[in-house]
Amino acid sequence: MKIKEPKPFTFEAGNRAVLLLHGFTGHSADVRMLGRYLEKQGYTSHAPIYRGHGKPPEELTKATAKEWWEDVEAAYDHLKELGYDEIAVAGLSLGGVLSLKLAMNRPIKGVIPICTPIFFDNKEELSAGFRFKAKEYKQLQQKDKDTIEQEVNELMEQSDDTFDSLANLINSVREDLDTIYAPTYVLQAEEDEMINKDSANYIYDNVECDEKDLKWYEGAPHVITLSDYKDQVHVDVHQYLEKLDWSE
């Protein structure tokens, strides 16, 4: 069975642009519905897919956080090359970590980290998530149960470098939160099963900007952008973007 690989997307609508960043083991579908919603509100959006994501799970173990950061820089530059001078950024989970790093390194109108880990204390949860995604992919390839088990176990043994690079990324972003001066809106699911929820308060407390806010979603899971809470997230993100100091 041939598995269709997901693609990055660009939805052009207005002069205000938003970079949308997906989570670890995810891809552009994590934020596609948010992008479509913002398009209807007159916002342009672009979502890249980081190296190793949206492909066979073996590809993810070959990728590093350094490459994912390069992919985010390239996505920002893509919007600039299309003529968008004012760019906000929103990211889910790993995408939130990368959005914070972008706010440290590039001019950003505002940053929206969503269910974003700032402590690397969830390797067990991440490993379980990666194992589940890898198994799911191999089931779609119609491999037998024993083959899937063997290949997934081999994958997990090969994933240490990827997780180490992810840890280094998260730790470095945490150490430099006080260099963020862009307006910041932290969104956090109260029933997040994947990350340390104290991350939300830590990000809010340690970014240096004067304009910052934090919203909790009671009952919501980690991948909130694909959950029953997605419509509220869409509205909240749009309302926040409307408050930013755009020139047009």
N, C-alpha and C positions, 0 to 999 in steps of 0.2 A: 504493500500500500504506500503510495506516494503522499507524503505529508507536506501540505502547503506552508511555506515559511511566511511568517508575518513580515510586514514592511513598515518602515518609518512613514509618518504622514505629515503633510503640511496643509492646513486649512486656512486659506487666505480670505480675510473678511474686511479688516479695517487697519488703520495705521498703528494701533496698539498691538504689540506682539507678546505672546506668552510661550515660553519654552516649557514643555511638559515632560517630566522624566519618570521612567518606570522603575519598578523594584527589582531586587535580586531574584534571578531565575524567571522573571517576567519578561514582558516586551511591551510594545506600543499599545496593545489592547488594554493594559492597565489604566491608561489615561485617554483612550479614544473617545469614550462617551463624554468626558469632560471637555475634550477638544471640540466635539460637535456642538455641545451646549454653548461654549464660548463663541463659536462661529456664529450661532444664531443671535448672539448679543453684540455682534460687530467686532469681535476680537480675532486676530490671526493667531494660530498656534502651530507649533512644530514639535514633533516627538521623534527623537532618534531611537535606534535600538543599539545598545552597547555590544561590543564584540563578545561573541560566545553566547549571546542570548537569542532566543527564538530559533535555535538550531538544535541539532542532536546534542544531548547532554555532554558528550565527550568534548565538544567545542568549549563549553564553559570552563572546564578544568584547564584549558590551555590559555585562558584569559586572565588578566590581572586588573586590579583597581586602577593602576596607572593608565592602562588602555581605556578603561571606561571614562576616566576623567578627560583623556584626549578626545574621546567621542563626544563628550558634552561640550568641550571647547569648540569642536568642529560644528556642532549643532548651533551654538550661539553665533558663530561666524557665518553660518548658512543664512540665518535670519538677517544678519547685518548685510550680507551680499545681496539679499533680496530687497534691501532698502529700508529695513526697519531699524530705526535709530533708538527707539525706546522699547526695552524688553524687560518683562517680569519673568519670574521662574517659579514653578510649582513642581514638587516631586514627592512621590510615594516611597517610603521606606529608604532603600538605597538611593533612590532618586532624590529624596529629601536631603540626604547627606551630601550628595553631589550638588544640589541646589544651594546649600549653605556654602560649599566651597566656591561655587561660582560667584556668590555674593561677596566673597572675600577677594576675588581676583578680577572681576569685571564690573563695569557700571551696570547696575540692576535697579529697576524702578521699585521692585518689591520682591520678597522671597516668601514662599509658602511651603514649609516643610510639613508633610503629612505622614503621621505614624512613623516618625523618623528616629532610628536608634542613634544614640550618642555615646553609648557604652557598649563595648564588644563583650557582652556577657551572655550572648544567646547563640553560641556556636551550635549547641545541641539542637535548638529549634531550627536554625538555619540548615544544619545537616539533614534533619528530618524532612524539611521542606524540599531540599535538593533531591533527597532519595525518592520522595513521593513523585516529584516532577519527572525524574529520570525513568522511574518505573512506568509512569503514565505514558511517556513518549514511546518507550519500547513496546508497550501493549498496543499502541497505535500502529507500530511496525509489525504487529502480529507475530512477535517472537513467543516461543513457548516459555512456561513458567520458570523452568530450571535455567534456561539461557538468560532470562531477564535477571534472576537472582544473582547469577555469577557476574554478569556484566555490570550490574549496579554496585555490587561489592567492590569490584575492581575500580570503578569510578570513584567511590568514596575514598579508597586508598590513594588515589591520584589527586585529590582535591585540596590537600593541605596548603599548597602554595597559594591557591586562590583565596582560601579563607584567611591565610596570614596577610595577604595584601589587603583584603577587606578590613581586617582588624587595624592595620596601619593607617588606612584611610580614615576610619571612624575616629581613631585616637587623635590623629593630626587635626581633624576638623574640630573636635572637642577643645583641644588646646588653643585654637585660634578664634573661638566664637566671639571674643571681645574685639575682633577686628571688623565685625559686621555692623555697618551703619545704615544699611538699607532698611526700609520698613519691613517688619517681619510679622507674619501671621502663622502661628503654630496650631495645627489641627491634630487632635489625638483621639483615637477610639478607646473608650473605657474598658472594653472587653478584648483588647489587643492580646492575642495569644502568642505573638511572635517576638516582641521586643520588651525591654524594660520600660514601662510606662513613665517612670521618673524622668526619662529622656525629655519629655515635653516641657516639664517645669524647668529642667536644667537649661534647655535651649532658651526658653523665655527669659530666665533670670540672667543669662550670661551674654546674650547679644547686646551690643553697646548702643543700638539705635534707641531714639526716644519714642518712635512710633512703633509699638509692638502690641500684640494681642495674642490670646490663647483661648482656644475653644475645645471643649471635651464633648464627645458624642456618646451618650449613655447607651449601652447595649451593643455598640458597634464593634465589628471585628477588624483585624489588621488591614486586610485589603478592602478598605472602606469604599474605594472608588468603584468597586464591582459588587458592592453589597446593597442591601435594601436602603441604606443611608445615602446612596450616591446622589439622589436628587437634592438633598439638603446640602451636601458638599458642593454641588454645582452652584447652587444659589449663594452659598457663603463665599465661595471663591470669587464669583462674579461681583458680589456686593463689595468685597474687599478691594478688588481691582478698580472699581469705580471710585474708591476713596483716594487712590494714589494720585500723585501730582504729575499727570501726563501733560505734555505741552499742547496736545490737540484733543 
